[in-house]
């Protein structure tokens, strides 16, 4: 199954968590205890990498790295969401760790979470119609909002300088967050599916619909049509959204990426890269420069950016 077809169906379902599913499923008790627990801390030069977890409003715990620069602040802050490429060794909070460490000396605290798929005990489910997949999506949206609570609870973080970075699946999650949570000043959404409406017009969806039964697929899509990231990212303003897409994609083609971008609210920035789904060093350089500009911190040294390892993209076996 193509990456974005799976993402479309994941984004179009919420499951049996509520009698009448709707935007209320994104809400949670922000006054509930964060219950932050630390396992250990490692040093990367003057930067501290704390291995922590916090309580998820949807149950269980969210493993994360908290990356903290030296000094007293006030610091800007970024929450990072990893890709879900099925056979990647970095389908977890490690994907952006080097970027977060590189950005820290500029005065940025980062939180890098493990999505539900990367947490202990998770069992992969390939059925796009299974409610468990939908539950994971809702949980990740809420857990990332709760991650913002973790960052903003710190006295050394400036609440006016908060950003979100998400790749692939977590770019889709960021699309939802951008329209729901107005605490963020900026979003970087990388190679993610951002519009069910656009996807429903694709040949790939037509083939998927025919293969799985038009009646079944149509009923499913109609029931959860409200759960379309395009309906949320269209209202990301006043946050600035930086959209990064690749040219070497089977489904997320430049044409489809441009259709997504047209729906995103202003202010926004759109860039294509001659790269696969993992993107490349140029995208990394642009991403860190954008974050430094929007968060009003000093740029990361070019040599430091160049030394960040490439994200390895294994042969396609999923999202």
C-alpha positions in Angstrom: 0.0 0.0 0.0 1.3 3.5 -0.9 2.5 5.7 2.0 -0.1 8.4 1.6 -3.0 6.0 1.0 -2.3 4.5 4.4 -2.0 8.0 5.9 -5.2 9.0 4.3 -7.1 6.2 5.9 -5.4 6.6 9.2 -6.2 10.3 9.1 -9.8 9.5 8.2 -10.6 7.4 11.3 -11.0 7.7 15.0 -12.4 4.4 16.0 -14.7 3.5 18.9 -13.3 5.9 21.5 -16.4 8.1 21.5 -20.1 7.7 20.7 -20.0 10.7 18.4 -16.4 11.3 17.3 -15.4 14.8 16.5 -12.9 17.6 17.3 -13.6 17.1 21.0 -11.4 14.0 20.9 -8.4 16.3 20.6 -9.1 17.9 23.9 -7.7 16.9 27.3 -7.3 18.1 30.8 -4.3 20.5 30.7 -4.4 20.8 34.5 -3.7 17.1 35.0 -0.2 16.4 36.4 2.5 16.0 33.7 4.1 13.3 35.9 7.5 13.8 34.3 10.0 11.0 35.1 13.7 11.0 34.3 15.7 7.8 33.6 19.0 9.4 33.0 21.0 12.2 31.4 23.8 12.3 28.9 26.1 15.2 27.9 26.8 16.2 24.4 29.4 18.9 25.0 27.6 21.6 26.9 24.2 20.2 25.9 22.3 17.9 28.3 20.1 15.1 26.8 17.6 13.9 29.4 15.9 10.6 28.9 12.4 11.2 30.3 8.7 10.2 29.9 5.5 12.0 30.7 1.9 10.8 31.2 -0.3 10.6 28.1 -3.9 11.9 28.5 -4.9 8.9 26.4 -3.2 6.4 28.7 0.3 5.1 29.2 3.5 7.1 29.0 5.3 9.1 26.3 9.0 8.4 26.1 11.0 11.4 25.1 14.4 13.1 25.0 14.5 16.6 26.5 17.5 18.5 25.1 18.6 21.4 27.2 21.4 24.0 26.4 23.7 25.4 29.0 22.7 28.6 30.7 19.5 30.0 32.3 17.5 31.2 29.3 15.0 32.3 28.4 15.1 29.7 25.7 13.0 29.1 22.6 11.5 25.6 22.3 10.8 23.0 19.6 8.9 19.7 19.7 10.0 17.2 17.1 7.9 14.3 15.6 9.7 11.4 13.8 8.7 9.7 10.6 7.0 6.3 10.5 9.1 4.6 7.8 8.4 1.0 8.7 11.9 -0.5 8.5 13.9 2.5 9.6 16.1 2.2 12.7 15.1 5.9 13.3 11.4 5.4 13.4 11.5 6.9 16.9 12.8 9.9 18.9 16.3 9.5 17.6 15.5 10.8 14.1 16.0 14.5 15.0 18.3 14.1 18.0 21.4 15.4 16.2 19.5 18.4 14.9 18.1 19.2 18.3 21.6 19.0 19.8 23.0 21.3 17.0 20.2 23.8 17.7 20.6 23.8 21.5 23.6 26.2 21.7 21.6 28.8 19.9 19.3 28.9 22.9 16.7 26.2 22.1 15.2 23.5 24.4 13.8 20.5 22.4 11.4 17.7 23.2 11.7 14.6 20.9 8.9 12.1 21.5 8.4 8.4 20.6 5.0 8.1 18.8 2.7 5.2 19.9 4.2 3.0 17.2 7.7 3.3 18.8 6.6 2.6 22.3 7.1 -0.6 24.3 4.4 -3.2 23.7 3.1 -1.7 20.5 2.0 -4.3 17.9 2.0 -3.1 14.3 -1.4 -3.4 12.6 -1.5 -3.3 8.8 -5.3 -3.1 8.5 -6.1 0.5 7.5 -9.7 0.0 8.7 -8.8 -1.1 12.2 -9.8 1.2 15.0 -6.4 0.8 16.7 -4.7 2.7 13.9 -7.1 5.6 14.4 -6.6 5.5 18.1 -2.9 5.9 17.6 -3.4 8.9 15.4 -5.6 10.7 18.0 -3.2 9.8 20.8 -0.3 11.2 18.9 -2.0 14.5 18.2 -2.9 14.8 21.9 0.5 13.6 23.1 2.2 16.3 21.0 0.0 19.0 22.5 0.8 17.6 25.9 4.5 17.8 24.9 4.0 21.5 24.4 2.7 21.6 28.0 5.9 19.9 29.1 8.1 22.5 27.4 6.0 25.5 28.5 6.0 24.3 32.1 9.7 25.1 32.2 10.5 28.5 33.7 13.4 28.8 31.3 11.2 28.6 28.1 9.8 31.6 26.4 6.1 30.8 25.6 6.1 33.1 22.6 8.8 31.1 20.9 7.5 27.6 20.4 7.8 25.6 17.2 6.8 22.2 15.9 8.8 20.0 13.4 7.2 16.8 12.0 8.2 14.4 9.3 5.9 12.2 7.2 3.2 10.8 9.6 4.1 13.5 12.2 3.8 16.1 9.5 0.2 15.0 9.2 -0.1 15.2 12.9 1.4 18.7 12.8 -1.3 19.7 10.3 -4.0 18.9 12.8 -2.0 20.6 15.7 -1.6 23.8 13.6 -5.3 24.4 13.5 -6.1 23.3 17.0 -3.3 24.7 19.2 -2.4 28.3 18.8 0.6 28.3 21.2 2.9 27.5 18.3 4.7 30.3 16.4 6.0 28.1 13.6 5.6 24.7 12.0 7.9 22.7 9.7 5.9 20.0 8.0 8.1 17.6 6.0 6.8 15.2 3.3 3.5 14.6 4.9 -0.1 14.0 3.7 -2.0 17.2 4.4 -5.3 16.9 2.6 -7.8 14.0 2.3 -9.8 16.1 -0.2 -6.8 16.1 -2.6 -6.0 12.5 -2.0 -9.6 11.4 -2.8 -9.1 12.6 -6.3 -6.0 10.5 -7.0 -5.7 7.4 -9.2 -4.1 5.6 -6.2 -7.2 6.1 -4.1 -9.5 5.0 -7.0 -7.5 1.8 -7.2 -7.6 1.3 -3.4 -11.4 1.9 -3.4 -12.0 -0.6 -6.1 -9.8 -3.2 -4.5 -11.3 -2.9 -1.0 -14.9 -2.4 -2.1 -16.5 1.0 -3.0 -19.3 0.7 -0.5 -17.0 -0.1 2.4 -14.5 2.6 1.6 -17.1 5.3 0.8 -19.0 4.6 4.1 -15.7 4.8 6.0 -14.5 8.0 4.4 -18.0 9.7 4.8 -18.3 8.8 8.4 -14.9 10.4 9.3 -14.7 13.1 6.7 -14.3 15.7 9.5 -10.9 14.1 10.4 -9.1 15.7 7.4 -5.7 17.4 8.2 -6.5 19.9 5.4 -9.4 21.3 7.4 -7.0 22.2 10.2 -3.8 23.3 8.5 -6.0 25.7 6.5 -6.3 27.6 9.8 -2.7 27.4 11.0 -2.5 31.3 11.0 -1.0 33.2 12.7 1.8 30.6 12.8 4.1 30.4 9.9 4.2 27.0 8.1 7.3 25.8 6.2 6.4 22.9 3.9 9.3 20.7 2.8 8.6 18.1 0.1 10.7 15.7 -2.1 10.7 15.2 -5.8 11.5 11.5 -5.7 8.2 10.2 -4.4 5.7 7.8 -5.9 2.6 9.3 -4.2 3.6 12.6 -2.7 4.6 14.0 -6.1 5.5 17.7 -6.5 2.0 18.3 -8.0 0.3 16.8 -5.0 2.6 18.7 -2.6 1.6 21.9 -4.4 -2.1 21.1 -4.0 -1.5 20.6 -0.3 0.4 23.9 0.0 -2.3 25.8 -1.8 -4.7 24.9 1.1 -2.3 26.0 3.9 -3.0 29.3 5.5 -0.6 32.3 5.2 2.1 33.0 6.1 3.7 30.0 4.6 6.8 28.8 2.8 7.1 26.0 0.3 10.2 24.2 -1.0 10.8 21.1 -3.1 14.1 19.1 -2.8 15.7 16.8 -5.2 15.5 13.9 -2.7 13.5 10.9 -1.6 11.1 10.8 1.3 13.9 11.2 3.8 14.8 14.6 2.3 18.4 15.7 2.3 21.1 18.0 3.7 19.8 21.0 1.9 16.4 20.5 3.5 18.1 20.2 6.9 20.0 23.4 6.4 16.9 25.3 5.4 14.9 23.8 8.3 17.4 24.9 10.9 17.8 28.3 9.3 14.0 28.7 9.3 13.7 27.7 13.0 16.5 30.1 14.0 14.8 33.0 12.2 11.3 32.3 13.5 12.5 31.6 17.0 14.8 34.7 17.0 17.9 32.8 17.9 21.4 32.8 16.4 21.8 30.6 13.3 23.5 27.2 13.7 27.1 27.2 12.5 27.3 25.9 8.9 30.0 23.4 9.8 27.8 22.0 12.6 24.9 21.6 10.2 27.0 19.9 7.6 28.3 17.4 10.1 24.8 16.1 10.9 24.4 12.6 9.5 22.0 11.9 6.6 18.8 10.1 7.5 19.0 6.6 5.9 16.0 5.6 3.9 15.7 1.8 3.5 13.9 0.1 0.6 10.2 1.0 0.7 8.3 -1.4 3.0 5.7 1.0 4.4 5.3 4.5 5.7 
